[in-house]
Amino acid sequence: MAQQKTDQERHPEKYFSSPEGHPRDRIIINENPELPKEGIFVSLNGFAFLAKAGVEIDLPRPVRKMLDTRIKTETIQGDDGKDYHRDIRRITYQLVKEDVTGILAEKAVGG
């Protein structure tokens, strides 16, 4: 009887247990006075990356997508005197190129 594969084995792109095997995306972190000049330290499942504002960096796609989840809530007062809330990203970036290592292209050709 064949053993059933786990969800992680069937869909490894949804899990991050190592930077290996994930497409890398090239980004540039936008300058922001709230960011330290030394750069931002980003860690996902024990794998650390240091990204400096204004400098290109190739990050595994799950790490880049994690940056999108870093938000803060800003409260503003409207003309009617009521408080309104909006979520804004803590870290903004420019996406320079997706899959700089060509992993997705290799899978399409080989798979």
N, CA, C and O atoms as CSV, one atom per row, in Angstrom:
chain,resi,resn,atom,element,x,y,z
A,1,MET,N,N,0.840,-1.180,0.000
A,1,MET,CA,C,0.000,0.000,0.000
A,1,MET,C,C,0.890,1.250,0.000
A,1,MET,O,O,1.796,1.375,0.824
A,2,ALA,N,N,0.628,2.150,-0.909
A,2,ALA,CA,C,1.429,3.370,-1.036
A,2,ALA,C,C,1.095,4.327,0.105
A,2,ALA,O,O,-0.063,4.511,0.479
A,3,GLN,N,N,2.146,4.921,0.636
A,3,GLN,CA,C,1.960,5.879,1.725
A,3,GLN,C,C,1.510,7.217,1.151
A,3,GLN,O,O,2.060,7.691,0.157
A,4,GLN,N,N,0.505,7.821,1.785
A,4,GLN,CA,C,0.003,9.105,1.314
A,4,GLN,C,C,0.999,10.204,1.639
A,4,GLN,O,O,1.629,10.209,2.697
A,5,LYS,N,N,1.125,11.131,0.707
A,5,LYS,CA,C,2.019,12.277,0.922
A,5,LYS,C,C,1.337,13.292,1.819
A,5,LYS,O,O,0.116,13.451,1.798
A,6,THR,N,N,2.151,13.969,2.604
A,6,THR,CA,C,1.634,15.039,3.446
A,6,THR,C,C,1.364,16.262,2.578
A,6,THR,O,O,1.810,16.338,1.433
A,7,ASP,N,N,0.630,17.211,3.137
A,7,ASP,CA,C,0.367,18.449,2.401
A,7,ASP,C,C,1.672,19.161,2.077
A,7,ASP,O,O,1.805,19.749,1.004
A,8,GLN,N,N,2.639,19.116,2.992
A,8,GLN,CA,C,3.925,19.756,2.756
A,8,GLN,C,C,4.668,19.089,1.599
A,8,GLN,O,O,5.343,19.773,0.829
A,9,GLU,N,N,4.556,17.782,1.467
A,9,GLU,CA,C,5.197,17.078,0.351
A,9,GLU,C,C,4.495,17.376,-0.974
A,9,GLU,O,O,5.146,17.471,-2.014
A,10,ARG,N,N,3.167,17.523,-0.940
A,10,ARG,CA,C,2.414,17.816,-2.166
A,10,ARG,C,C,2.558,19.274,-2.597
A,10,ARG,O,O,2.546,19.569,-3.792
A,11,HIS,N,N,2.694,20.184,-1.636
A,11,HIS,CA,C,2.741,21.620,-1.935
A,11,HIS,C,C,3.893,22.280,-1.189
A,11,HIS,O,O,3.657,23.073,-0.278
A,12,PRO,N,N,5.134,21.970,-1.555
A,12,PRO,CA,C,6.270,22.540,-0.817
A,12,PRO,C,C,6.368,24.056,-0.912
A,12,PRO,O,O,6.986,24.684,-0.052
A,13,GLU,N,N,5.767,24.661,-1.945
A,13,GLU,CA,C,5.825,26.109,-2.101
A,13,GLU,C,C,5.064,26.841,-0.995
A,13,GLU,O,O,5.291,28.031,-0.774
A,14,LYS,N,N,4.161,26.140,-0.296
A,14,LYS,CA,C,3.391,26.755,0.783
A,14,LYS,C,C,4.128,26.736,2.118
A,14,LYS,O,O,3.685,27.359,3.083
A,15,TYR,N,N,5.249,26.024,2.174
A,15,TYR,CA,C,5.979,25.848,3.431
A,15,TYR,C,C,7.395,26.380,3.283
A,15,TYR,O,O,7.961,26.368,2.190
A,16,PHE,N,N,7.959,26.843,4.382
A,16,PHE,CA,C,9.315,27.375,4.346
A,16,PHE,C,C,10.130,26.710,5.443
A,16,PHE,O,O,10.122,27.143,6.595
A,17,SER,N,N,10.827,25.657,5.065
A,17,SER,CA,C,11.701,24.983,6.023
A,17,SER,C,C,13.162,25.244,5.684
A,17,SER,O,O,14.062,24.881,6.441
A,18,SER,N,N,13.388,25.884,4.522
A,18,SER,CA,C,14.742,26.222,4.081
A,18,SER,C,C,14.631,27.173,2.892
A,18,SER,O,O,13.649,27.110,2.152
A,19,PRO,N,N,15.609,28.047,2.691
A,19,PRO,CA,C,15.579,28.911,1.505
A,19,PRO,C,C,15.740,28.122,0.195
A,19,PRO,O,O,15.346,28.593,-0.872
A,20,GLU,N,N,16.314,26.935,0.290
A,20,GLU,CA,C,16.538,26.120,-0.911
A,20,GLU,C,C,15.212,25.702,-1.535
A,20,GLU,O,O,14.261,25.353,-0.835
A,21,GLY,N,N,15.168,25.743,-2.849
A,21,GLY,CA,C,13.988,25.281,-3.571
A,21,GLY,C,C,12.909,26.323,-3.764
A,21,GLY,O,O,11.908,26.052,-4.428
A,22,HIS,N,N,13.082,27.499,-3.206
A,22,HIS,CA,C,12.096,28.569,-3.381
A,22,HIS,C,C,12.622,29.583,-4.384
A,22,HIS,O,O,13.814,29.891,-4.387
A,23,PRO,N,N,11.745,30.106,-5.236
A,23,PRO,CA,C,12.198,31.166,-6.137
A,23,PRO,C,C,12.621,32.388,-5.331
A,23,PRO,O,O,12.042,32.696,-4.290
A,24,ARG,N,N,13.639,33.074,-5.831
A,24,ARG,CA,C,14.111,34.298,-5.176
A,24,ARG,C,C,13.644,35.492,-5.992
A,24,ARG,O,O,13.711,35.498,-7.221
A,25,ASP,N,N,13.175,36.490,-5.281
A,25,ASP,CA,C,12.704,37.720,-5.911
A,25,ASP,C,C,13.639,38.850,-5.512
A,25,ASP,O,O,14.027,38.973,-4.351
A,26,ARG,N,N,13.996,39.675,-6.495
A,26,ARG,CA,C,14.882,40.815,-6.246
A,26,ARG,C,C,14.035,42.029,-5.899
A,26,ARG,O,O,13.143,42.421,-6.653
A,27,ILE,N,N,14.332,42.622,-4.734
A,27,ILE,CA,C,13.588,43.798,-4.294
A,27,ILE,C,C,14.552,44.880,-3.835
A,27,ILE,O,O,15.737,44.632,-3.613
A,28,ILE,N,N,14.015,46.085,-3.699
A,28,ILE,CA,C,14.731,47.201,-3.077
A,28,ILE,C,C,13.807,47.760,-2.003
A,28,ILE,O,O,12.703,48.218,-2.295
A,29,ILE,N,N,14.271,47.716,-0.755
A,29,ILE,CA,C,13.501,48.290,0.351
A,29,ILE,C,C,13.517,49.816,0.185
A,29,ILE,O,O,14.573,50.417,-0.014
A,30,ASN,N,N,12.348,50.420,0.267
A,30,ASN,CA,C,12.259,51.875,0.132
A,30,ASN,C,C,12.809,52.570,1.375
A,30,ASN,O,O,12.671,52.081,2.496
A,31,GLU,N,N,13.433,53.720,1.143
A,31,GLU,CA,C,13.948,54.538,2.245
A,31,GLU,C,C,12.776,54.936,3.142
A,31,GLU,O,O,11.686,55.251,2.665
A,32,ASN,N,N,13.030,54.913,4.459
A,32,ASN,CA,C,12.000,55.259,5.421
A,32,ASN,C,C,12.704,55.697,6.701
A,32,ASN,O,O,13.561,54.972,7.206
A,33,PRO,N,N,12.362,56.861,7.231
A,33,PRO,CA,C,13.043,57.330,8.447
A,33,PRO,C,C,12.823,56.423,9.656
A,33,PRO,O,O,13.571,56.509,10.630
A,34,GLU,N,N,11.817,55.562,9.612
A,34,GLU,CA,C,11.556,54.649,10.726
A,34,GLU,C,C,12.451,53.410,10.686
A,34,GLU,O,O,12.542,52.682,11.674
A,35,LEU,N,N,13.112,53.165,9.554
A,35,LEU,CA,C,13.979,51.996,9.435
A,35,LEU,C,C,15.387,52.344,9.893
A,35,LEU,O,O,15.869,53.445,9.627
A,36,PRO,N,N,16.053,51.418,10.580
A,36,PRO,CA,C,17.442,51.690,10.983
A,36,PRO,C,C,18.349,51.797,9.768
A,36,PRO,O,O,18.139,51.104,8.772
A,37,LYS,N,N,19.355,52.658,9.843
A,37,LYS,CA,C,20.245,52.854,8.695
A,37,LYS,C,C,21.082,51.612,8.409
A,37,LYS,O,O,21.573,51.439,7.294
A,38,GLU,N,N,21.249,50.743,9.414
A,38,GLU,CA,C,22.009,49.507,9.213
A,38,GLU,C,C,21.226,48.492,8.391
A,38,GLU,O,O,21.805,47.538,7.872
A,39,GLY,N,N,19.925,48.687,8.269
A,39,GLY,CA,C,19.072,47.768,7.529
A,39,GLY,C,C,18.078,47.091,8.450
A,39,GLY,O,O,18.105,47.269,9.668
A,40,ILE,N,N,17.206,46.316,7.845
A,40,ILE,CA,C,16.213,45.591,8.638
A,40,ILE,C,C,16.586,44.120,8.672
A,40,ILE,O,O,17.006,43.539,7.671
A,41,PHE,N,N,16.426,43.545,9.828
A,41,PHE,CA,C,16.694,42.143,10.044
A,41,PHE,C,C,15.376,41.406,9.880
A,41,PHE,O,O,14.406,41.690,10.583
A,42,VAL,N,N,15.342,40.458,8.951
A,42,VAL,CA,C,14.141,39.683,8.690
A,42,VAL,C,C,14.478,38.216,8.918
A,42,VAL,O,O,15.504,37.727,8.445
A,43,SER,N,N,13.622,37.525,9.636
A,43,SER,CA,C,13.863,36.117,9.915
A,43,SER,C,C,12.572,35.337,9.701
A,43,SER,O,O,11.495,35.772,10.108
A,44,LEU,N,N,12.692,34.192,9.063
A,44,LEU,CA,C,11.545,33.308,8.855
A,44,LEU,C,C,11.999,31.886,9.147
A,44,LEU,O,O,12.884,31.352,8.478
A,45,ASN,N,N,11.385,31.288,10.147
A,45,ASN,CA,C,11.690,29.906,10.553
A,45,ASN,C,C,13.178,29.679,10.781
A,45,ASN,O,O,13.725,28.644,10.399
A,46,GLY,N,N,13.825,30.652,11.406
A,46,GLY,CA,C,15.224,30.501,11.774
A,46,GLY,C,C,16.227,30.899,10.706
A,46,GLY,O,O,17.431,30.819,10.950
A,47,PHE,N,N,15.783,31.321,9.542
A,47,PHE,CA,C,16.682,31.770,8.472
A,47,PHE,C,C,16.629,33.290,8.420
A,47,PHE,O,O,15.571,33.883,8.209
A,48,ALA,N,N,17.794,33.913,8.618
A,48,ALA,CA,C,17.856,35.363,8.772
A,48,ALA,C,C,18.396,36.039,7.521
A,48,ALA,O,O,19.226,35.484,6.800
A,49,PHE,N,N,17.905,37.253,7.281
A,49,PHE,CA,C,18.332,38.073,6.155
A,49,PHE,C,C,18.447,39.508,6.641
A,49,PHE,O,O,17.654,39.953,7.471
A,50,LEU,N,N,19.427,40.228,6.128
A,50,LEU,CA,C,19.595,41.641,6.450
A,50,LEU,C,C,19.425,42.428,5.160
A,50,LEU,O,O,20.185,42.250,4.208
A,51,ALA,N,N,18.427,43.295,5.137
A,51,ALA,CA,C,18.126,44.080,3.945
A,51,ALA,C,C,18.320,45.555,4.258
A,51,ALA,O,O,17.751,46.069,5.221
A,52,LYS,N,N,19.118,46.233,3.449
A,52,LYS,CA,C,19.353,47.665,3.624
A,52,LYS,C,C,18.494,48.441,2.634
A,52,LYS,O,O,18.318,48.033,1.486
A,53,ALA,N,N,17.970,49.555,3.099
A,53,ALA,CA,C,17.146,50.405,2.244
A,53,ALA,C,C,17.976,50.921,1.072
A,53,ALA,O,O,19.129,51.319,1.236
A,54,GLY,N,N,17.372,50.906,-0.107
A,54,GLY,CA,C,18.031,51.426,-1.301
A,54,GLY,C,C,18.990,50.461,-1.976
A,54,GLY,O,O,19.602,50.814,-2.984
A,55,VAL,N,N,19.137,49.248,-1.445
A,55,VAL,CA,C,20.082,48.272,-1.991
A,55,VAL,C,C,19.302,47.038,-2.448
A,55,VAL,O,O,18.456,46.525,-1.716
A,56,GLU,N,N,19.594,46.564,-3.666
A,56,GLU,CA,C,18.933,45.356,-4.161
A,56,GLU,C,C,19.310,44.153,-3.310
A,56,GLU,O,O,20.456,44.007,-2.885
A,57,ILE,N,N,18.317,43.287,-3.067
A,57,ILE,CA,C,18.554,42.037,-2.353
A,57,ILE,C,C,17.640,40.972,-2.949
A,57,ILE,O,O,16.488,41.244,-3.289
A,58,ASP,N,N,18.168,39.762,-3.070
A,58,ASP,CA,C,17.386,38.628,-3.548
A,58,ASP,C,C,16.905,37.841,-2.333
A,58,ASP,O,O,17.711,37.281,-1.589
A,59,LEU,N,N,15.591,37.800,-2.137
A,59,LEU,CA,C,15.000,37.095,-1.009
A,59,LEU,C,C,14.160,35.933,-1.503
A,59,LEU,O,O,13.534,36.033,-2.559
A,60,PRO,N,N,14.133,34.832,-0.762
A,60,PRO,CA,C,13.195,33.768,-1.107
A,60,PRO,C,C,11.770,34.335,-1.092
A,60,PRO,O,O,11.438,35.162,-0.242
A,61,ARG,N,N,10.947,33.895,-2.015
A,61,ARG,CA,C,9.599,34.459,-2.147
A,61,ARG,C,C,8.793,34.426,-0.839
A,61,ARG,O,O,8.114,35.412,-0.550
A,62,PRO,N,N,8.827,33.359,-0.034
A,62,PRO,CA,C,8.057,33.398,1.217
A,62,PRO,C,C,8.517,34.517,2.157
A,62,PRO,O,O,7.705,35.069,2.900
A,63,VAL,N,N,9.787,34.851,2.131
A,63,VAL,CA,C,10.296,35.935,2.976
A,63,VAL,C,C,9.778,37.271,2.449
A,63,VAL,O,O,9.359,38.129,3.226
A,64,ARG,N,N,9.807,37.445,1.128
A,64,ARG,CA,C,9.272,38.691,0.543
A,64,ARG,C,C,7.793,38.841,0.877
A,64,ARG,O,O,7.346,39.925,1.250
A,65,LYS,N,N,7.042,37.770,0.746
A,65,LYS,CA,C,5.605,37.846,1.027
A,65,LYS,C,C,5.336,38.114,2.506
A,65,LYS,O,O,4.328,38.726,2.858
A,66,MET,N,N,6.243,37.652,3.371
A,66,MET,CA,C,6.090,37.923,4.793
A,66,MET,C,C,6.189,39.430,5.053
A,66,MET,O,O,5.512,39.946,5.942
A,67,LEU,N,N,7.023,40.136,4.288
A,67,LEU,CA,C,7.132,41.587,4.450
A,67,LEU,C,C,5.784,42.268,4.234
A,67,LEU,O,O,5.490,43.287,4.858
A,68,ASP,N,N,4.964,41.699,3.344
A,68,ASP,CA,C,3.650,42.270,3.063
A,68,ASP,C,C,2.710,42.177,4.269
A,68,ASP,O,O,1.738,42.928,4.356
A,69,THR,N,N,2.991,41.273,5.184
A,69,THR,CA,C,2.117,41.110,6.342
A,69,THR,C,C,2.500,42.036,7.492
A,69,THR,O,O,1.773,42.123,8.482
A,70,ARG,N,N,3.621,42.724,7.376
A,70,ARG,CA,C,4.073,43.658,8.426
A,70,ARG,C,C,3.325,44.977,8.252
A,70,ARG,O,O,3.708,45.807,7.428
A,71,ILE,N,N,2.274,45.166,9.019
A,71,ILE,CA,C,1.456,46.372,8.896
A,71,ILE,C,C,1.353,47.077,10.240
A,71,ILE,O,O,1.599,46.493,11.296
A,72,LYS,N,N,0.985,48.337,10.170
A,72,LYS,CA,C,0.652,49.083,11.378
A,72,LYS,C,C,-0.662,49.800,11.112
A,72,LYS,O,O,-0.988,50.120,9.969
A,73,THR,N,N,-1.403,50.046,12.171
A,73,THR,CA,C,-2.687,50.710,12.045
A,73,THR,C,C,-2.517,52.176,12.417
A,73,THR,O,O,-2.003,52.518,13.482
A,74,GLU,N,N,-2.958,53.014,11.517
A,74,GLU,CA,C,-2.857,54.457,11.720
A,74,GLU,C,C,-4.258,55.000,11.991
A,74,GLU,O,O,-5.216,54.634,11.310
A,75,THR,N,N,-4.369,55.860,12.970
A,75,THR,CA,C,-5.652,56.473,13.299
A,75,THR,C,C,-5.614,57.938,12.875
A,75,THR,O,O,-4.700,58.681,13.235
A,76,ILE,N,N,-6.609,58.332,12.116
A,76,ILE,CA,C,-6.715,59.729,11.693
A,76,ILE,C,C,-8.108,60.233,12.063
A,76,ILE,O,O,-9.068,59.467,12.149
A,77,GLN,N,N,-8.186,61.530,12.278
A,77,GLN,CA,C,-9.465,62.119,12.614
A,77,GLN,C,C,-10.038,62.789,11.366
A,77,GLN,O,O,-9.390,63.626,10.737
A,78,GLY,N,N,-11.253,62.407,11.028
A,78,GLY,CA,C,-11.914,62.964,9.859
A,78,GLY,C,C,-12.488,64.338,10.121
A,78,GLY,O,O,-12.498,64.817,11.255
A,79,ASP,N,N,-12.967,64.972,9.055
A,79,ASP,CA,C,-13.577,66.297,9.173
A,79,ASP,C,C,-14.814,66.281,10.076
A,79,ASP,O,O,-15.187,67.300,10.656
A,80,ASP,N,N,-15.439,65.109,10.184
A,80,ASP,CA,C,-16.633,64.985,11.022
A,80,ASP,C,C,-16.297,64.745,12.490
A,80,ASP,O,O,-17.198,64.596,13.316
A,81,GLY,N,N,-14.993,64.705,12.825
A,81,GLY,CA,C,-14.572,64.510,14.207
A,81,GLY,C,C,-14.421,63.054,14.623
A,81,GLY,O,O,-13.966,62.772,15.731
A,82,LYS,N,N,-14.796,62.135,13.753
A,82,LYS,CA,C,-14.691,60.703,14.073
A,82,LYS,C,C,-13.276,60.209,13.776
A,82,LYS,O,O,-12.586,60.729,12.900
A,83,ASP,N,N,-12.870,59.195,14.530
A,83,ASP,CA,C,-11.588,58.547,14.278
A,83,ASP,C,C,-11.765,57.466,13.219
A,83,ASP,O,O,-12.721,56.691,13.253
A,84,TYR,N,N,-10.836,57.432,12.293
A,84,TYR,CA,C,-10.829,56.411,11.252
A,84,TYR,C,C,-9.485,55.689,11.311
A,84,TYR,O,O,-8.452,56.280,11.623
A,85,HIS,N,N,-9.530,54.417,11.008
A,85,HIS,CA,C,-8.328,53.589,11.063
A,85,HIS,C,C,-8.010,53.057,9.669
A,85,HIS,O,O,-8.898,52.727,8.882
A,86,ARG,N,N,-6.725,52.989,9.400
A,86,ARG,CA,C,-6.300,52.373,8.147
A,86,ARG,C,C,-5.009,51.606,8.408
A,86,ARG,O,O,-4.180,52.007,9.225
A,87,ASP,N,N,-4.864,50.508,7.705
A,87,ASP,CA,C,-3.661,49.690,7.820
A,87,ASP,C,C,-2.687,50.096,6.731
A,87,ASP,O,O,-3.061,50.214,5.564
A,88,ILE,N,N,-1.432,50.310,7.116
A,88,ILE,CA,C,-0.404,50.643,6.138
A,88,ILE,C,C,0.799,49.725,6.367
A,88,ILE,O,O,1.038,49.260,7.481
A,89,ARG,N,N,1.535,49.478,5.313
A,89,ARG,CA,C,2.700,48.608,5.411
A,89,ARG,C,C,3.808,49.288,6.190
A,89,ARG,O,O,4.064,50.479,6.016
A,90,ARG,N,N,4.464,48.520,7.051
A,90,ARG,CA,C,5.622,49.029,7.783
A,90,ARG,C,C,6.843,49.094,6.875
A,90,ARG,O,O,7.660,50.009,6.976
A,91,ILE,N,N,6.953,48.121,5.998
A,91,ILE,CA,C,8.106,48.033,5.108
A,91,ILE,C,C,7.592,47.999,3.676
A,91,ILE,O,O,6.893,47.068,3.277
A,92,THR,N,N,7.945,49.023,2.911
A,92,THR,CA,C,7.552,49.044,1.507
A,92,THR,C,C,8.788,48.770,0.653
A,92,THR,O,O,9.915,49.061,1.054
A,93,TYR,N,N,8.559,48.217,-0.504
A,93,TYR,CA,C,9.675,47.853,-1.377
A,93,TYR,C,C,9.247,47.913,-2.837
A,93,TYR,O,O,8.061,47.940,-3.165
A,94,GLN,N,N,10.239,47.932,-3.684
A,94,GLN,CA,C,10.016,47.845,-5.130
A,94,GLN,C,C,10.414,46.448,-5.558
A,94,GLN,O,O,11.501,45.974,-5.226
A,95,LEU,N,N,9.535,45.788,-6.297
A,95,LEU,CA,C,9.855,44.480,-6.849
A,95,LEU,C,C,10.592,44.699,-8.158
A,95,LEU,O,O,10.017,45.201,-9.124
A,96,VAL,N,N,11.866,44.324,-8.191
A,96,VAL,CA,C,12.698,44.526,-9.379
A,96,VAL,C,C,12.503,43.384,-10.367
A,96,VAL,O,O,12.295,43.612,-11.559
A,97,LYS,N,N,12.571,42.148,-9.863
A,97,LYS,CA,C,12.424,40.983,-10.731
A,97,LYS,C,C,11.990,39.785,-9.906
A,97,LYS,O,O,12.505,39.556,-8.812
A,98,GLU,N,N,11.041,39.021,-10.433
A,98,GLU,CA,C,10.625,37.790,-9.780
A,98,GLU,C,C,11.464,36.626,-10.303
A,98,GLU,O,O,11.907,36.638,-11.452
A,99,ASP,N,N,11.675,35.638,-9.467
A,99,ASP,CA,C,12.357,34.395,-9.824
A,99,ASP,C,C,13.690,34.643,-10.525
A,99,ASP,O,O,13.908,34.180,-11.645
A,100,VAL,N,N,14.571,35.370,-9.864
A,100,VAL,CA,C,15.874,35.694,-10.463
A,100,VAL,C,C,16.732,34.450,-10.667
A,100,VAL,O,O,17.641,34.461,-11.498
A,101,THR,N,N,16.462,33.386,-9.928
A,101,THR,CA,C,17.249,32.157,-10.071
A,101,THR,C,C,16.709,31.228,-11.140
A,101,THR,O,O,17.379,30.265,-11.512
A,102,GLY,N,N,15.506,31.495,-11.644
A,102,GLY,CA,C,14.935,30.680,-12.716
A,102,GLY,C,C,14.355,29.353,-12.267
A,102,GLY,O,O,14.157,28.460,-13.090
A,103,ILE,N,N,14.079,29.205,-10.982
A,103,ILE,CA,C,13.551,27.932,-10.474
A,103,ILE,C,C,12.194,27.596,-11.097
A,103,ILE,O,O,11.950,26.446,-11.462
A,104,LEU,N,N,11.317,28.583,-11.220
A,104,LEU,CA,C,9.985,28.320,-11.780
A,104,LEU,C,C,10.083,27.941,-13.252
A,104,LEU,O,O,9.338,27.080,-13.719
A,105,ALA,N,N,10.994,28.574,-13.988
A,105,ALA,CA,C,11.166,28.244,-15.400
A,105,ALA,C,C,11.679,26.816,-15.551
A,105,ALA,O,O,11.240,26.097,-16.449
A,106,GLU,N,N,12.609,26.393,-14.680
A,106,GLU,CA,C,13.138,25.040,-14.722
A,106,GLU,C,C,12.037,24.021,-14.450
A,106,GLU,O,O,11.980,22.982,-15.106
A,107,LYS,N,N,11.165,24.309,-13.490
A,107,LYS,CA,C,10.076,23.384,-13.157
A,107,LYS,C,C,9.107,23.273,-14.320
A,107,LYS,O,O,8.593,22.189,-14.598
A,108,ALA,N,N,8.851,24.393,-15.010
A,108,ALA,CA,C,7.910,24.369,-16.138
A,108,ALA,C,C,8.466,23.518,-17.283
A,108,ALA,O,O,7.715,22.793,-17.935
A,109,VAL,N,N,9.760,23.602,-17.528
A,109,VAL,CA,C,10.380,22.845,-18.608
A,109,VAL,C,C,10.515,21.373,-18.222
A,109,VAL,O,O,10.221,20.477,-19.013
A,110,GLY,N,N,10.968,21.147,-16.987
A,110,GLY,CA,C,11.222,19.776,-16.555
A,110,GLY,C,C,10.006,19.040,-16.035
A,110,GLY,O,O,10.004,17.810,-15.990
A,111,GLY,N,N,8.972,19.766,-15.640
A,111,GLY,CA,C,7.843,19.147,-14.983
A,111,GLY,C,C,6.685,18.996,-15.864
A,111,GLY,O,O,5.650,18.484,-15.439
